[in-house]
Amino acid sequence: MSEPDSISQIRVPQLAQLRALIVEDNPDDEALLLRALRKAGVEVEHQRVETAAEMQHALAQREWDIVLSDYHLPRFSATEALNLLQESGLGIPFIIISGTIGEDVAVEALKVGASDFLVKGRLVRLVAAIQRALFEAEVFRERRRVEQALKESELQYRRIVETTLEGIWMVDQRGVTQYVNATFASMLQSTPEALEGRSLLEFFPPDWHERALRRFDEIRSGKMNRYEIPLVRADGSDLWARLSTSLMTDDSGVAVGVLAMVTDLTDHRKLQAQLMVADRMASVGLLAAGVAHEINNPLAVNIANLELALRDLPGMLKDTPDTDVVLEELQDALDAAERVSRIVKDLKVFSRAATEERGAVDV
């Protein structure tokens, strides 16, 4: 993997100005360092310290480009100075300049974080060593900044993925689950850890396996689509879901798997079923209203005629032996007709038809 552009574009700086913190107990050695730098055309702002307390104070008071340190001091050492600098977290390069230590000690100092080692009295490559140390420090700071930005970006991405209301399901080219977010795991009454590594067929009812594999092949061929399909929850119940699918590729365009955005349709489908029932009930209500209307008109005529017959026949059949029998039969017919009338009224109530009211009308 190539370095990020911001790092690869860093160039070794031309050294014209330098803020140097010098850890040195000998003013003459300090003067030699400054003379070497100024001879190379470097304008130096500097401060000399001899103890840990003085160094801590200097680091806190202002910014420094580099620390140049003798190895042995009466009350301090380069090792202690390097540890103190590293604990500060400032990331300032640290160069040891001494004439009293061997190569093995110098190598060990480099291993624990020193940028370079120079011998006192041989400062020909002092400027070059400082330039390289400053360059490496800038590269380190930029890399740390990029890594922090990537980390924050990843955290933000993960936060978005884990809190979205959509389920996220990723499988590789073999159909093995590589990642699910918490939302999708919750839909299936499970956890991401329990779902990762499982075959996609384990997510579908057995009678849907063939169709699921066919859909998977379609997606791997580059077809993006939406499918409404049942998934299996941990308790064995069905979860109806809409899968919005797409093919995942790497940086070179090679397919590496399939991504599905999952929407829970279970409640939606329940609502659809309830609406269908309501529609059917409304249709039945309309039918009942029509039947009631069609029955009510001839029934009203029958009831009226039966009432007239019961009123007029007693006078017409006076002294006839079968008068009571005829009137009883007519009364039975009227009772039955009125019963049908009550049924018709019940049908109107069921169909929510408007209630009829009697009253004066201006014709």
Helices and strands as residue ranges (DSSP letters): H 5-8, E 17-23, H 27-39, E 43-49, H 52-61, E 66-69, H 78-88, E 94-97, H 103-111, E 116-118, H 126-163, E 167-172, E 177-180, H 182-187, H 192-195, G 200-203, G 206-208, H 209-220, E 225-232, E 238-249, E 255-264, H 266-316, H 323-350
